[in-house]
Amino acid sequence: MAYMRGNYYLWSDGDNLHIWVADGYDGWDEAGWAVDDDGERSADHVNASGVSIPEKVMDAFVMMRLAQMIDESLVGKAIDRAIGEYGGNFGSTMLAKNAQKLKAALTQIKLDKDDGTTA
């Protein structure tokens, strides 16, 4: 499932989240995202790059980032940006359909402040 497309292409194969970025290069010359119909690298993707991260690792990051975003009152703006700039794929349509519910729920949460210690 694709979450974002364009210069930042994020998609899941069910086990891993793949992150491809148009302004980096890591040797994955065969990727259909970066080549033209003739199999040659697209002129606008000469420096393309990507990485694969296990979804459970990315899920942990998402939860850590969400806690930080709630604490910094950034949830509403992030939802609007995700829909406005990266809309059109399954993840964004699900977000768009439930944006107001998510904003309402997440802005009600008041987190304890981080005291700087680790567990």
KOLSE-769272 format. One record per atom (N, C-alpha, C): residue number from 1; x, y, z. Coordinates in nm, 2 decimals. Atoms other than C-alpha are relative to their C-alpha. Example, Ala and Ser with C-alpha at 12.3 -4.5 7.8 and 13.67 -1.06 7.14 Angstrom:
// residues 2
[site 1,[0.09,-0.12,0.00]]
[site 1,[1.23,-0.45,0.78]]
[site 1,[0.09,0.12,0.00]]
[site 2,[-0.09,-0.11,0.00]]
[site 2,[1.37,-0.11,0.71]]
[site 2,[-0.08,0.11,0.08]]
// end
This chain:
// residues 119
[site 1,[0.08,-0.12,0.00]]
[site 1,[0.00,0.00,0.00]]
[site 1,[0.09,0.12,0.00]]
[site 2,[-0.08,-0.12,0.00]]
[site 2,[0.14,0.34,-0.09]]
[site 2,[-0.07,0.10,0.09]]
[site 3,[0.05,-0.10,-0.09]]
[site 3,[0.11,0.61,0.17]]
[site 3,[0.03,0.14,-0.06]]
[site 4,[-0.04,-0.12,0.07]]
[site 4,[0.29,0.89,-0.02]]
[site 4,[0.07,-0.03,-0.13]]
[site 5,[-0.06,0.02,0.13]]
[site 5,[0.40,0.93,-0.38]]
[site 5,[0.06,0.14,-0.03]]
[site 6,[-0.06,-0.12,0.05]]
[site 6,[0.62,1.19,-0.55]]
[site 6,[0.15,0.00,0.05]]
[site 7,[-0.14,-0.01,-0.04]]
[site 7,[0.96,1.31,-0.42]]
[site 7,[0.02,-0.09,0.13]]
[site 8,[-0.01,0.09,-0.11]]
[site 8,[0.89,1.11,-0.10]]
[site 8,[-0.10,-0.11,-0.02]]
[site 9,[0.09,0.11,0.03]]
[site 9,[0.75,0.77,-0.18]]
[site 9,[0.01,-0.10,0.11]]
[site 10,[0.01,0.10,-0.11]]
[site 10,[0.64,0.56,0.12]]
[site 10,[-0.10,-0.10,-0.03]]
[site 11,[0.10,0.11,0.03]]
[site 11,[0.48,0.22,0.07]]
[site 11,[0.04,-0.12,0.08]]
[site 12,[-0.01,0.12,-0.08]]
[site 12,[0.43,-0.10,0.26]]
[site 12,[-0.02,-0.12,-0.08]]
[site 13,[0.02,0.13,0.07]]
[site 13,[0.47,-0.46,0.14]]
[site 13,[-0.07,-0.09,0.10]]
[site 14,[0.07,0.08,-0.11]]
[site 14,[0.29,-0.58,0.46]]
[site 14,[0.09,-0.04,0.11]]
[site 15,[-0.10,0.02,-0.10]]
[site 15,[0.61,-0.64,0.65]]
[site 15,[0.09,0.11,0.03]]
[site 16,[-0.09,-0.11,0.00]]
[site 16,[0.83,-0.35,0.57]]
[site 16,[-0.05,0.13,-0.05]]
[site 17,[0.03,-0.13,0.06]]
[site 17,[0.79,0.02,0.51]]
[site 17,[0.12,0.04,-0.08]]
[site 18,[-0.11,-0.04,0.09]]
[site 18,[0.99,0.13,0.21]]
[site 18,[-0.01,0.15,-0.01]]
[site 19,[-0.01,-0.15,0.01]]
[site 19,[1.10,0.49,0.20]]
[site 19,[0.10,0.03,-0.12]]
[site 20,[-0.08,-0.04,0.11]]
[site 20,[1.23,0.62,-0.13]]
[site 20,[0.00,0.15,-0.01]]
[site 21,[-0.02,-0.15,0.00]]
[site 21,[1.36,0.98,-0.17]]
[site 21,[0.07,0.04,-0.13]]
[site 22,[-0.04,-0.04,0.14]]
[site 22,[1.42,1.16,-0.50]]
[site 22,[0.14,0.07,0.01]]
[site 23,[-0.13,-0.08,0.00]]
[site 23,[1.74,1.35,-0.38]]
[site 23,[0.11,-0.08,0.07]]
[site 24,[-0.11,0.08,-0.06]]
[site 24,[1.96,1.06,-0.26]]
[site 24,[0.02,-0.12,-0.09]]
[site 25,[-0.03,0.12,0.08]]
[site 25,[2.12,0.75,-0.42]]
[site 25,[0.06,-0.11,0.08]]
[site 26,[-0.06,0.12,-0.07]]
[site 26,[2.18,0.40,-0.28]]
[site 26,[0.02,-0.12,-0.09]]
[site 27,[-0.03,0.11,0.09]]
[site 27,[2.22,0.18,-0.59]]
[site 27,[-0.12,-0.08,-0.04]]
[site 28,[0.11,0.09,0.04]]
[site 28,[1.87,0.05,-0.65]]
[site 28,[-0.05,0.05,-0.14]]
[site 29,[0.02,-0.05,0.14]]
[site 29,[1.89,0.13,-1.02]]
[site 29,[-0.12,-0.07,-0.07]]
[site 30,[0.11,0.07,0.07]]
[site 30,[1.62,-0.12,-1.12]]
[site 30,[-0.14,0.03,0.04]]
[site 31,[0.13,-0.03,-0.06]]
[site 31,[1.33,0.03,-0.92]]
[site 31,[-0.09,0.07,-0.11]]
[site 32,[0.09,-0.06,0.10]]
[site 32,[1.03,0.11,-1.15]]
[site 32,[-0.04,0.14,0.03]]
[site 33,[0.03,-0.14,-0.04]]
[site 33,[0.97,0.43,-0.96]]
[site 33,[0.10,0.10,-0.06]]
[site 34,[-0.10,-0.09,0.04]]
[site 34,[1.29,0.58,-1.08]]
[site 34,[0.05,-0.01,-0.14]]
[site 35,[-0.04,0.01,0.14]]
[site 35,[1.32,0.46,-1.44]]
[site 35,[-0.11,0.03,-0.09]]
[site 36,[0.09,-0.03,0.10]]
[site 36,[1.15,0.55,-1.76]]
[site 36,[-0.05,-0.13,-0.06]]
[site 37,[0.04,0.12,0.07]]
[site 37,[0.97,0.30,-1.99]]
[site 37,[0.11,-0.08,-0.06]]
[site 38,[-0.12,0.07,0.07]]
[site 38,[1.30,0.22,-2.16]]
[site 38,[0.09,-0.06,0.10]]
[site 39,[-0.09,0.06,-0.10]]
[site 39,[1.45,0.10,-1.83]]
[site 39,[0.11,0.09,0.05]]
[site 40,[-0.11,-0.09,-0.04]]
[site 40,[1.68,0.40,-1.80]]
[site 40,[-0.04,0.09,0.11]]
[site 41,[0.03,-0.09,-0.11]]
[site 41,[1.70,0.63,-1.50]]
[site 41,[-0.07,0.12,-0.05]]
[site 42,[0.07,-0.13,0.04]]
[site 42,[1.45,0.92,-1.52]]
[site 42,[0.09,0.11,0.03]]
[site 43,[-0.08,-0.11,-0.02]]
[site 43,[1.62,1.25,-1.55]]
[site 43,[-0.03,0.07,0.14]]
[site 44,[0.04,-0.06,-0.13]]
[site 44,[1.43,1.38,-1.24]]
[site 44,[0.03,-0.09,0.12]]
[site 45,[-0.03,0.09,-0.11]]
[site 45,[1.54,1.08,-1.03]]
[site 45,[0.14,-0.06,0.00]]
[site 46,[-0.14,0.04,0.02]]
[site 46,[1.91,1.06,-1.10]]
[site 46,[0.06,-0.03,0.14]]
[site 47,[-0.06,0.02,-0.14]]
[site 47,[1.99,1.08,-0.72]]
[site 47,[-0.10,-0.07,0.09]]
[site 48,[0.10,0.07,-0.08]]
[site 48,[1.70,0.87,-0.60]]
[site 48,[0.06,-0.10,0.10]]
[site 49,[-0.05,0.09,-0.10]]
[site 49,[1.74,0.66,-0.29]]
[site 49,[-0.11,-0.06,0.08]]
[site 50,[0.10,0.06,-0.08]]
[site 50,[1.55,0.43,-0.06]]
[site 50,[0.05,-0.09,0.11]]
[site 51,[-0.03,0.09,-0.11]]
[site 51,[1.54,0.22,0.26]]
[site 51,[-0.12,-0.08,0.03]]
[site 52,[0.11,0.09,-0.05]]
[site 52,[1.33,-0.06,0.40]]
[site 52,[0.01,-0.01,0.15]]
[site 53,[0.00,0.01,-0.15]]
[site 53,[1.23,-0.05,0.77]]
[site 53,[-0.11,-0.09,0.04]]
[site 54,[0.11,0.08,-0.05]]
[site 54,[1.03,-0.32,0.95]]
[site 54,[-0.11,0.09,0.05]]
[site 55,[0.11,-0.08,-0.04]]
[site 55,[0.68,-0.19,1.00]]
[site 55,[-0.01,0.02,0.15]]
[site 56,[0.01,-0.01,-0.14]]
[site 56,[0.69,-0.27,1.37]]
[site 56,[0.10,0.11,0.06]]
[site 57,[-0.10,-0.10,-0.04]]
[site 57,[1.00,-0.04,1.40]]
[site 57,[-0.06,0.14,-0.03]]
[site 58,[0.06,-0.12,0.04]]
[site 58,[0.82,0.23,1.21]]
[site 58,[-0.12,0.04,0.09]]
[site 59,[0.11,-0.02,-0.09]]
[site 59,[0.51,0.19,1.42]]
[site 59,[0.04,0.05,0.13]]
[site 60,[-0.05,-0.05,-0.12]]
[site 60,[0.71,0.24,1.73]]
[site 60,[0.05,0.15,-0.01]]
[site 61,[-0.04,-0.14,0.03]]
[site 61,[0.86,0.56,1.58]]
[site 61,[-0.12,0.09,-0.01]]
[site 62,[0.12,-0.08,0.02]]
[site 62,[0.51,0.68,1.48]]
[site 62,[-0.06,0.03,0.14]]
[site 63,[0.06,-0.02,-0.13]]
[site 63,[0.39,0.64,1.84]]
[site 63,[0.08,0.10,0.08]]
[site 64,[-0.08,-0.10,-0.07]]
[site 64,[0.69,0.83,1.98]]
[site 64,[-0.02,0.14,-0.05]]
[site 65,[0.02,-0.13,0.06]]
[site 65,[0.65,1.11,1.73]]
[site 65,[-0.14,0.05,0.03]]
[site 66,[0.14,-0.04,-0.04]]
[site 66,[0.27,1.12,1.80]]
[site 66,[0.00,0.06,0.14]]
[site 67,[-0.01,-0.05,-0.14]]
[site 67,[0.34,1.17,2.17]]
[site 67,[0.06,0.14,0.00]]
[site 68,[-0.07,-0.12,0.01]]
[site 68,[0.58,1.45,2.08]]
[site 68,[-0.09,0.11,-0.06]]
[site 69,[0.09,-0.09,0.07]]
[site 69,[0.33,1.61,1.84]]
[site 69,[-0.12,0.05,0.08]]
[site 70,[0.11,-0.04,-0.09]]
[site 70,[0.05,1.60,2.09]]
[site 70,[0.05,0.10,0.11]]
[site 71,[-0.06,-0.09,-0.10]]
[site 71,[0.28,1.76,2.35]]
[site 71,[0.02,0.14,-0.06]]
[site 72,[-0.03,-0.13,0.07]]
[site 72,[0.37,2.04,2.10]]
[site 72,[-0.11,0.06,-0.07]]
[site 73,[0.12,-0.05,0.06]]
[site 73,[0.02,2.09,1.98]]
[site 73,[0.01,0.01,-0.16]]
[site 74,[-0.02,0.00,0.14]]
[site 74,[0.11,2.00,1.62]]
[site 74,[-0.09,-0.10,-0.08]]
[site 75,[0.08,0.10,0.06]]
[site 75,[-0.15,1.73,1.55]]
[site 75,[-0.08,0.05,-0.12]]
[site 76,[0.09,-0.05,0.10]]
[site 76,[-0.40,1.94,1.36]]
[site 76,[0.07,0.05,-0.13]]
[site 77,[-0.08,-0.04,0.12]]
[site 77,[-0.14,2.10,1.13]]
[site 77,[0.06,-0.12,-0.07]]
[site 78,[-0.06,0.11,0.07]]
[site 78,[0.02,1.77,1.06]]
[site 78,[-0.11,-0.08,-0.08]]
[site 79,[0.11,0.07,0.07]]
[site 79,[-0.31,1.61,0.97]]
[site 79,[-0.04,0.08,-0.13]]
[site 80,[0.04,-0.08,0.11]]
[site 80,[-0.40,1.90,0.74]]
[site 80,[0.11,-0.01,-0.11]]
[site 81,[-0.11,0.01,0.10]]
[site 81,[-0.05,1.88,0.57]]
[site 81,[0.00,-0.13,-0.06]]
[site 82,[0.00,0.13,0.06]]
[site 82,[-0.07,1.51,0.52]]
[site 82,[-0.11,-0.02,-0.10]]
[site 83,[0.11,0.01,0.09]]
[site 83,[-0.41,1.54,0.35]]
[site 83,[0.03,0.09,-0.12]]
[site 84,[-0.02,-0.10,0.11]]
[site 84,[-0.32,1.86,0.15]]
[site 84,[0.12,-0.03,-0.09]]
[site 85,[-0.12,0.01,0.08]]
[site 85,[0.03,1.78,0.04]]
[site 85,[0.02,-0.15,-0.05]]
[site 86,[-0.03,0.14,0.04]]
[site 86,[0.03,1.40,0.02]]
[site 86,[-0.12,-0.09,-0.02]]
[site 87,[0.13,0.07,0.01]]
[site 87,[-0.33,1.30,-0.03]]
[site 87,[-0.01,-0.08,-0.13]]
[site 88,[0.03,0.08,0.12]]
[site 88,[-0.47,1.05,-0.28]]
[site 88,[0.02,-0.15,0.01]]
[site 89,[-0.02,0.15,-0.02]]
[site 89,[-0.36,0.71,-0.15]]
[site 89,[-0.08,-0.05,0.12]]
[site 90,[0.08,0.05,-0.10]]
[site 90,[-0.53,0.48,0.09]]
[site 90,[0.02,0.06,0.14]]
[site 91,[-0.03,-0.06,-0.13]]
[site 91,[-0.36,0.61,0.40]]
[site 91,[-0.05,0.14,0.02]]
[site 92,[0.04,-0.13,-0.01]]
[site 92,[-0.44,0.96,0.32]]
[site 92,[-0.15,0.02,-0.01]]
[site 93,[0.14,0.00,0.00]]
[site 93,[-0.80,0.89,0.23]]
[site 93,[-0.07,-0.04,0.13]]
[site 94,[0.05,0.04,-0.14]]
[site 94,[-0.86,0.71,0.56]]
[site 94,[0.02,0.12,0.09]]
[site 95,[-0.03,-0.12,-0.08]]
[site 95,[-0.70,1.01,0.73]]
[site 95,[-0.10,0.11,-0.02]]
[site 96,[0.09,-0.11,0.04]]
[site 96,[-0.91,1.26,0.54]]
[site 96,[-0.14,-0.03,0.05]]
[site 97,[0.13,0.04,-0.05]]
[site 97,[-1.23,1.07,0.62]]
[site 97,[-0.02,0.02,0.15]]
[site 98,[0.01,0.00,-0.15]]
[site 98,[-1.15,1.07,0.99]]
[site 98,[0.07,0.12,0.06]]
[site 99,[-0.09,-0.11,-0.05]]
[site 99,[-0.95,1.40,1.02]]
[site 99,[-0.06,0.07,0.12]]
[site 100,[0.06,-0.08,-0.11]]
[site 100,[-1.20,1.58,1.24]]
[site 100,[-0.01,-0.08,0.13]]
[site 101,[0.01,0.09,-0.12]]
[site 101,[-1.25,1.28,1.48]]
[site 101,[0.14,-0.01,0.06]]
[site 102,[-0.14,0.01,-0.05]]
[site 102,[-0.87,1.24,1.51]]
[site 102,[0.04,0.12,0.07]]
[site 103,[-0.04,-0.13,-0.06]]
[site 103,[-0.81,1.61,1.57]]
[site 103,[-0.07,0.01,0.14]]
[site 104,[0.08,-0.02,-0.12]]
[site 104,[-1.09,1.62,1.83]]
[site 104,[0.05,-0.09,0.12]]
[site 105,[-0.05,0.09,-0.10]]
[site 105,[-0.96,1.31,2.01]]
[site 105,[0.14,0.03,0.05]]
[site 106,[-0.14,-0.02,-0.03]]
[site 106,[-0.59,1.39,2.00]]
[site 106,[0.03,0.13,0.07]]
[site 107,[-0.03,-0.13,-0.07]]
[site 107,[-0.62,1.75,2.11]]
[site 107,[-0.06,0.00,0.14]]
[site 108,[0.05,0.01,-0.13]]
[site 108,[-0.81,1.64,2.42]]
[site 108,[0.10,-0.06,0.10]]
[site 109,[-0.10,0.07,-0.08]]
[site 109,[-0.51,1.44,2.54]]
[site 109,[0.10,0.10,0.06]]
[site 110,[-0.10,-0.08,-0.07]]
[site 110,[-0.29,1.61,2.80]]
[site 110,[0.10,-0.09,0.06]]
[site 111,[-0.11,0.09,-0.04]]
[site 111,[0.04,1.44,2.85]]
[site 111,[0.08,0.05,0.12]]
[site 112,[-0.10,-0.03,-0.11]]
[site 112,[0.27,1.43,3.15]]
[site 112,[0.13,0.05,-0.07]]
[site 113,[-0.12,-0.05,0.05]]
[site 113,[0.58,1.63,3.08]]
[site 113,[0.12,-0.10,0.02]]
[site 114,[-0.12,0.08,-0.01]]
[site 114,[0.91,1.45,3.01]]
[site 114,[0.09,0.06,0.10]]
[site 115,[-0.09,-0.06,-0.10]]
[site 115,[1.14,1.49,3.31]]
[site 115,[0.15,-0.02,-0.04]]
[site 116,[-0.14,0.01,0.05]]
[site 116,[1.45,1.40,3.10]]
[site 116,[0.06,-0.13,0.05]]
[site 117,[-0.06,0.13,-0.04]]
[site 117,[1.51,1.06,3.27]]
[site 117,[-0.05,-0.11,-0.09]]
[site 118,[0.04,0.12,0.08]]
[site 118,[1.50,0.73,3.09]]
[site 118,[-0.03,-0.12,0.09]]
[site 119,[0.04,0.12,-0.08]]
[site 119,[1.34,0.41,3.21]]
[site 119,[0.10,-0.10,0.02]]
// end
